[in-house]
Amino acid sequence: MPGIYIHVPFCESRCAYCDFYSTTLLRHRSAYVDMVCRELQLRLPELQGAPIETIYLGGGTPSTLTIEELSSILTSIQNFQFSILNLQRPPSKPTPTTSPRSMCRACARCPS
């Protein structure tokens, strides 16, 4: 299943059981999102037109991103003009501490 995974390393607090890289320095979100969008742009030549079945935002807690930050990432992905196959939105398993409504609003801004 071809897909895109974007690690969003931000959390409101650090869980002792978590082995994934994460940080509570939320002030770095904007710069991180800019770098993710830049990385996507650099990958454009190799990924243009690729069939994509999933776009997975993991972390961390992806819903710590603002609607604008999430929209920037989704717009950058959309610029690839992927052949998106059966992409489902919104995210199916947000963590209990997240606000999935904000993620749904950001996803709704991107045309299918």
Phi and psi in degrees as a GROMACS rama.xvg file:
@    title "Ramachandran Plot"
@    xaxis  label "Phi"
@    yaxis  label "Psi"
@TYPE xy
-68.1466  138.36  PRO-2
-160.46  177.318  GLY-3
-120.255  129.338  ILE-4
-113.665  128.267  TYR-5
-122.006  118.938  ILE-6
-82.8676  124.797  HIS-7
-113.045  100.648  VAL-8
-83.6927  14.554  PRO-9
-96.811  137.78  PHE-10
-139.226  150.638  CYS-11
-70.4931  -33.1327  GLU-12
-146.353  157.963  SER-13
-93.0897  123.528  ARG-14
-86.2123  133.32  CYS-15
-62.3825  -30.0425  ALA-16
-83.2865  -11.1549  TYR-17
-81.1664  128.345  CYS-18
-98.7711  -3.8674  ASP-19
-80.9594  152.106  PHE-20
-66.4826  129.564  TYR-21
-153.983  162.94  SER-22
-142.965  152.981  THR-23
-99.7409  7.28786  THR-24
-82.5751  75.0004  LEU-25
-62.8122  -19.5825  LEU-26
-65.9945  -13.7204  ARG-27
-91.7016  1.82162  HIS-28
-57.6892  -48.9485  ARG-29
-59.7562  -46.5847  SER-30
-63.7341  -38.3447  ALA-31
-64.7517  -45.2017  TYR-32
-61.0282  -41.5178  VAL-33
-58.4605  -41.3943  ASP-34
-70.7708  -36.5148  MET-35
-62.4742  -45.1413  VAL-36
-63.6119  -38.1032  CYS-37
-65.4574  -43.7511  ARG-38
-60.1956  -42.6014  GLU-39
-61.1229  -41.1858  LEU-40
-63.2763  -41.1112  GLN-41
-65.7378  -29.3505  LEU-42
-84.8881  -5.74597  ARG-43
-51.2347  -48.6495  LEU-44
-59.6866  -36.6164  PRO-45
-84.616  -18.2091  GLU-46
-112.868  -5.18195  LEU-47
-53.9672  125.573  GLN-48
77.8719  4.04891  GLY-49
-65.4939  144.637  ALA-50
-75.5058  123.727  PRO-51
-119.676  127.758  ILE-52
-102.002  -26.3622  GLU-53
-140.038  148.313  THR-54
-125.792  113.857  ILE-55
-115.056  124.341  TYR-56
-104.378  116.054  LEU-57
-122.617  -179.341  GLY-58
179.829  -147.439  GLY-59
45.2843  -162.744  GLY-60
-127.265  94.6591  THR-61
-55.6253  -28.9226  PRO-62
-77.1062  4.11977  SER-63
-74.9253  -13.8032  THR-64
-69.9992  147.822  LEU-65
-74.7621  166.052  THR-66
-58.0262  -41.4441  ILE-67
-64.8124  -41.2946  GLU-68
-65.548  -44.7098  GLU-69
-64.5992  -41.1794  LEU-70
-61.3636  -38.3043  SER-71
-60.605  -44.4809  SER-72
-64.963  -47.1079  ILE-73
-64.3232  -36.9069  LEU-74
-66.1632  -39.6958  THR-75
-62.4419  -40.2689  SER-76
-65.7181  -42.5061  ILE-77
-61.3977  -31.484  GLN-78
-64.0116  -17.0695  ASN-79
-69.876  -19.3258  PHE-80
54.6448  47.848  GLN-81
-63.7204  157.278  PHE-82
-87.9354  93.6586  SER-83
-85.429  122.64  ILE-84
-108.373  114.902  LEU-85
53.319  37.0397  ASN-86
-67.5712  129.919  LEU-87
-108.789  138.762  GLN-88
-135.832  153.036  ARG-89
-81.5819  -179.171  PRO-90
-54.1231  139.855  PRO-91
-85.7624  -24.2908  SER-92
-134.024  68.1724  LYS-93
-68.9638  150.719  PRO-94
-73.6887  156.418  THR-95
-59.3077  -21.9271  PRO-96
-88.9196  1.06935  THR-97
-95.8296  171.401  THR-98
-117.346  85.6811  SER-99
-62.2842  -21.3795  PRO-100
-60.2306  -40.2966  ARG-101
-65.8121  -36.2411  SER-102
-67.9771  -39.21  MET-103
-62.778  -41.3435  CYS-104
-63.7823  -40.9177  ARG-105
-66.4247  -41.1548  ALA-106
-64.5633  -37.4802  CYS-107
-65.5101  -23.9933  ALA-108
-71.131  -23.8972  ARG-109
-91.3063  123.325  CYS-110
-65.1858  149.276  PRO-111
